[in-house]
């Protein structure tokens, strides 16, 4: 097991990474401060791991909520099931929520924890590659709205993250590829050495080589932890973690939540960001081709869906969370492994990128 730390002063917390961690009672016990624990999972993950987690929490009073599985259920109506379960069980402000599942479960459980009785503790137990390398770390929580992804939420840090790499053995290939999109993102943001490693290691990652996956997870979490520690509330540098996401969120919303997986949309979004960066003279054509090649080697799309028109893209991107005072900000690349946040770009370059198919 490897342990990393997200350094936030007195709110710092560990990320435990390794195989067969979901039933390690010693990892949970220091981070459950009351007697009441609510485990939130979904219909896919619950049958695989719920009993093991309940066993690890045998010293506590444990209740469970099982949600439907899918991005289309990441909304206020389904979120209410968590509140109802907490209230029916008479859980108090010292309760702890445990998010057992992928990014949807983690985001919804975290937001329930942020808002239930004005804030209770929670623990992340991510079971997908995407959630292990990205969404479980950093404290972003929330739900989607019909008009925009993740537009309702809060920053609320977990007490710890327990990333059991053995859970990836039951992950469908499509979900594994979706997680690799976020892994690639870290290389493109500020870790060119990691990006180069990914280009050669991708076959091993897709074959679920344990050493390769552990290295990718640890490196991704370390990169994210450093950024979050420097800018917890996304006042500046943390926005770099949104590389590909403004384009990607527009794809997810425009296609209907769940049609494209989040990682698939981010993958196409990163390729669009690379193409736009080249139009601004910041990347070479060979750089763009390299990005597309690595993304494709992960089994991910490199082009946006034709069903989302350029006009629809513009409409959806205009309500993205990164819009400030009516001005759109995009994460672009001035080199591979050298991303920047730009609100002062040539609009023609964006329009050309949106029209390109």
matplotlib code that plots the C-alpha trace (Angstrom):
import matplotlib.pyplot as plt

x = [0.0, 1.2, 0.0, -0.1, -1.3, -3.4, -1.8, -4.6, -3.2, -5.5, -7.9, -5.2, -6.1, -4.5, -5.0, -4.4, -3.5, -3.2, -4.9, -7.5, -8.2, -12.0, -12.3, -9.3, -11.0, -7.9, -8.1, -11.7, -11.6, -9.5, -11.7, -15.2, -15.8, -19.2, -21.1, -23.3, -22.1, -24.2, -22.7, -23.8, -23.3, -25.1, -26.8, -23.6, -21.0, -23.1, -23.3, -19.5, -18.2, -20.9, -20.8, -17.0, -17.2, -20.0, -17.7, -14.9, -17.3, -18.6, -17.7, -20.3, -24.0, -24.1, -27.0, -26.9, -28.4, -28.2, -28.7, -29.3, -26.2, -25.4, -24.6, -28.3, -29.1, -26.7, -29.5, -31.4, -34.2, -31.9, -29.7, -32.9, -32.8, -29.6, -31.1, -34.3, -32.2, -30.2, -33.3, -35.2, -32.3, -32.1, -28.4, -26.9, -24.1, -21.4, -22.4, -20.0, -21.0, -19.0, -19.0, -18.5, -18.5, -17.4, -17.4, -21.2, -21.6, -18.6, -19.9, -23.4, -22.3, -19.9, -22.6, -25.0, -22.2, -21.5, -25.2, -26.7, -27.1, -24.8, -21.9, -20.9, -17.8, -17.4, -14.9, -14.3, -13.9, -13.6, -14.0, -13.3, -10.1, -11.6, -12.7, -9.4, -7.2, -9.5, -13.0, -12.4, -9.5, -9.9, -13.3, -15.4, -18.9, -22.2, -25.0, -26.0, -28.7, -30.6, -28.9, -25.4, -23.1, -22.0, -23.7, -25.0, -22.4, -19.9, -16.3, -16.2, -13.0, -13.2, -11.6, -9.6, -9.6, -9.3, -8.4, -8.5, -6.7, -8.2, -11.6, -10.4, -10.4, -14.2, -14.3, -15.7, -13.2, -15.1, -15.0, -11.2, -10.6, -12.8, -10.5, -7.4, -8.6, -8.1, -4.7, -3.6, -4.9, -2.3, 0.5, -0.8, -1.3, 2.2, 3.9, 5.5, 7.6, 4.5, 2.8, 5.9, 5.6, 1.9, 2.6, 4.7, 2.8, -0.7, -0.9, 0.0, -2.5, -5.3, -4.2, -4.6, -1.0, -1.0, 2.4, 1.5, -1.9, -0.5, 2.1, -0.5, -2.8, -0.1, 1.4, -2.1, -3.1, 0.3, -0.1, -3.7, -2.9, -0.2, -2.5, -5.4, -3.0, -1.9, -5.5, -8.2, -11.2, -10.1, -9.2, -6.4, -4.1, -6.7, -8.7, -5.9, -7.5, -10.3, -8.3, -10.8, -13.7, -15.4, -15.6, -16.3, -19.1, -20.8, -20.7, -22.2, -25.0, -25.6, -25.8, -27.8, -26.1, -24.8, -24.7, -21.0, -19.1, -17.4, -13.9, -14.9, -16.2, -13.0, -10.9, -12.5, -12.4, -8.6, -8.2, -10.3, -8.2, -5.1, -6.5, -7.5, -4.0, -2.4, -4.7, -3.3, 0.2, 0.9, 1.2, 2.6, 0.6, 2.8, 1.9, -1.8, -1.2, 0.7, -2.2, -4.7, -2.5, -2.2, -5.9, -6.8, -4.4, -6.4, -9.5, -11.1, -12.7, -10.6, -13.5, -16.7, -20.0, -21.6, -24.9, -23.7, -23.6, -21.1, -24.0, -25.1, -21.5, -21.3, -24.6, -23.5, -20.0, -21.5, -23.0, -19.8, -18.6, -15.4, -17.2, -16.3, -18.2, -19.6, -16.1, -15.3, -12.1, -10.5, -7.6, -5.3, -1.8, 1.4, 3.3, 2.7, 2.8, 2.4, -1.2, -2.5, -5.8, -6.8, -9.7, -8.1, -8.0, -9.0, -12.6, -12.2, -9.9, -12.6, -15.3, -13.1, -12.5, -16.2, -17.0, -14.3, -15.6]
y = [0.0, 3.5, 6.6, 10.1, 13.2, 16.1, 18.9, 21.3, 22.1, 20.9, 19.4, 17.3, 13.8, 10.6, 8.7, 5.0, 3.2, -0.6, -3.9, -5.4, -2.3, -2.1, -4.4, -3.0, -1.9, -0.1, 2.3, 3.4, 3.5, 6.6, 8.7, 7.7, 10.1, 9.1, 5.8, 6.2, 5.3, 5.6, 3.7, 5.0, 2.8, 1.9, -1.2, -2.3, -1.8, -2.8, -6.6, -6.7, -4.8, -3.6, -6.6, -6.3, -2.6, -3.3, -6.0, -3.5, -1.2, -3.8, -1.7, 1.0, 1.3, 0.9, 1.8, 1.7, 3.5, 1.9, 4.3, 3.6, 3.4, 6.1, 9.7, 10.3, 9.7, 12.4, 14.8, 16.4, 13.9, 10.9, 12.9, 13.2, 9.5, 10.0, 12.7, 10.6, 7.6, 9.8, 11.4, 8.1, 6.6, 9.6, 10.2, 13.2, 15.7, 13.2, 10.7, 9.7, 8.9, 6.4, 6.8, 3.3, 3.5, 5.7, 9.4, 9.7, 8.1, 10.0, 13.4, 12.8, 11.4, 14.2, 16.8, 15.1, 15.2, 18.9, 19.8, 17.4, 19.3, 21.9, 19.5, 16.0, 13.8, 11.5, 8.9, 8.2, 4.5, 4.9, 1.8, 3.1, 4.3, 7.7, 8.2, 6.8, 9.2, 12.3, 12.7, 11.2, 13.6, 17.3, 17.8, 18.8, 17.5, 18.1, 17.0, 17.9, 20.1, 19.7, 22.9, 22.2, 19.6, 19.9, 23.3, 22.5, 21.6, 22.5, 22.1, 19.5, 17.5, 13.8, 12.5, 10.0, 8.2, 4.4, 3.5, -0.3, -1.1, -4.6, -3.2, -2.3, -6.0, -5.9, -2.7, -2.9, -2.0, 1.0, 2.4, 1.7, 3.7, 6.5, 6.7, 6.8, 10.1, 11.7, 10.0, 11.5, 14.9, 15.0, 14.5, 17.2, 19.7, 19.9, 16.5, 15.9, 13.1, 11.2, 11.9, 10.4, 7.3, 7.0, 6.8, 3.6, 2.2, 2.4, -1.3, -2.4, -0.1, -1.4, -5.0, -4.0, -4.6, -4.1, -2.3, 0.0, 0.9, 1.5, 3.8, 5.7, 6.1, 7.2, 9.7, 11.1, 11.5, 13.1, 15.6, 16.4, 16.6, 19.2, 21.4, 21.1, 22.0, 25.1, 26.2, 24.4, 26.5, 26.9, 30.6, 30.1, 27.2, 24.4, 25.4, 23.7, 20.4, 21.3, 20.6, 19.3, 19.7, 22.7, 21.0, 17.7, 19.0, 20.4, 17.0, 15.3, 17.8, 18.0, 14.3, 13.6, 12.5, 9.0, 8.7, 9.5, 8.6, 11.6, 10.3, 9.9, 13.4, 14.8, 12.8, 14.4, 17.7, 17.5, 16.8, 19.9, 22.0, 20.8, 21.7, 25.1, 25.6, 24.8, 27.4, 30.0, 29.0, 27.3, 23.7, 22.2, 19.9, 17.0, 17.9, 17.7, 14.4, 13.1, 14.0, 12.3, 9.2, 8.8, 9.4, 6.9, 4.3, 4.4, 3.4, 6.8, 9.1, 11.9, 13.8, 15.3, 13.8, 15.3, 15.4, 18.4, 21.4, 24.2, 26.5, 24.1, 23.8, 27.6, 27.7, 25.0, 26.4, 29.8, 28.4, 26.5, 27.1, 28.6, 31.5, 34.7, 37.9, 36.7, 35.8, 32.3, 30.8, 27.8, 25.5, 25.3, 24.1, 26.1, 22.8, 19.2, 19.3, 23.0, 24.0, 27.5, 29.2, 31.6, 34.1, 36.3, 34.1, 34.7, 33.8, 32.8, 30.0, 28.7, 29.0, 27.1, 24.3, 24.0, 23.7, 21.2, 17.6]
z = [0.0, -0.8, 1.1, -0.3, 1.6, 0.4, 2.3, 3.5, 7.0, 9.7, 7.1, 5.4, 4.6, 3.3, 0.0, 0.5, -2.8, -3.1, -3.6, -1.2, 0.9, 0.9, 3.9, 5.9, 9.1, 10.3, 7.3, 8.2, 12.0, 12.6, 10.2, 11.6, 14.5, 15.6, 15.8, 12.7, 9.2, 6.0, 3.1, -0.3, -3.3, -6.6, -8.1, -9.9, -7.2, -4.2, -5.0, -5.5, -2.5, -0.1, 2.3, 2.5, 3.5, 6.0, 7.5, 7.8, 9.7, 12.1, 15.1, 14.0, 13.3, 9.6, 7.2, 3.4, 0.4, -3.0, -5.9, -9.6, -11.7, -14.3, -14.9, -15.8, -12.2, -10.8, -10.0, -7.1, -7.2, -6.7, -4.2, -2.1, -1.4, 0.6, 2.7, 3.3, 4.4, 6.8, 8.3, 8.6, 10.4, 12.6, 11.8, 13.7, 12.9, 14.0, 11.4, 8.5, 5.0, 2.9, -0.9, -2.4, -6.2, -9.1, -9.7, -9.7, -6.3, -4.9, -6.1, -4.8, -1.5, -1.0, -1.7, 0.7, 3.3, 2.6, 3.0, 5.5, 8.8, 7.2, 6.9, 8.1, 7.5, 4.6, 3.2, -0.4, -1.5, -5.3, -7.4, -10.9, -12.4, -13.1, -9.5, -8.1, -10.1, -10.1, -8.7, -5.3, -4.6, -4.0, -2.5, -5.5, -5.0, -6.7, -9.0, -12.6, -13.8, -17.1, -18.3, -17.2, -15.7, -12.0, -11.7, -8.2, -5.6, -3.0, -2.0, 0.8, 1.5, 2.5, 5.7, 3.6, 0.2, 0.1, -3.5, -3.8, -7.1, -7.0, -7.7, -11.2, -12.1, -12.3, -14.2, -17.8, -20.5, -21.5, -18.0, -17.7, -20.9, -19.6, -16.5, -18.7, -20.1, -16.7, -16.4, -19.8, -18.6, -15.8, -18.3, -20.5, -17.7, -16.2, -16.2, -19.7, -18.3, -17.3, -20.7, -22.4, -20.1, -20.9, -24.6, -24.1, -21.2, -22.6, -23.8, -20.2, -18.7, -21.0, -20.1, -16.4, -15.5, -11.7, -11.6, -14.5, -13.0, -9.5, -11.0, -13.0, -10.1, -7.7, -10.2, -11.0, -7.4, -6.5, -9.4, -8.3, -4.6, -5.3, -7.3, -4.8, -1.9, -3.7, -4.7, -2.9, -4.1, -7.7, -7.5, -10.0, -10.7, -9.9, -13.0, -15.0, -13.9, -16.2, -19.4, -21.9, -19.5, -20.9, -24.3, -22.6, -20.4, -23.4, -25.1, -22.0, -21.7, -25.4, -25.9, -22.7, -19.5, -19.7, -23.5, -23.5, -20.4, -18.7, -19.6, -23.2, -23.4, -21.7, -24.2, -27.2, -25.3, -24.8, -28.5, -29.3, -26.8, -28.6, -32.0, -30.8, -29.2, -32.6, -34.2, -31.7, -32.7, -29.3, -30.5, -33.6, -35.9, -34.7, -31.1, -31.9, -33.7, -30.6, -28.3, -30.6, -30.9, -27.1, -26.6, -29.3, -27.9, -24.7, -26.6, -26.5, -29.0, -30.5, -32.2, -30.8, -31.8, -34.9, -33.1, -31.1, -33.5, -33.2, -32.1, -29.4, -28.2, -27.9, -26.0, -23.5, -23.0, -22.2, -19.0, -17.9, -14.3, -15.6, -17.2, -15.2, -15.6, -18.9, -20.2, -21.2, -19.9, -21.5, -20.4, -23.5, -24.1, -24.8, -25.1, -24.2, -20.4, -20.3, -19.9, -19.3, -18.4, -21.0, -21.2, -23.8, -26.9, -30.5, -30.8, -34.4, -33.3, -31.0, -33.8, -36.2, -33.6, -33.0, -36.7, -37.4, -37.5]

ax = plt.figure().add_subplot(projection="3d")
ax.plot(x, y, z, "-o")
ax.set_aspect("equal")
plt.show()
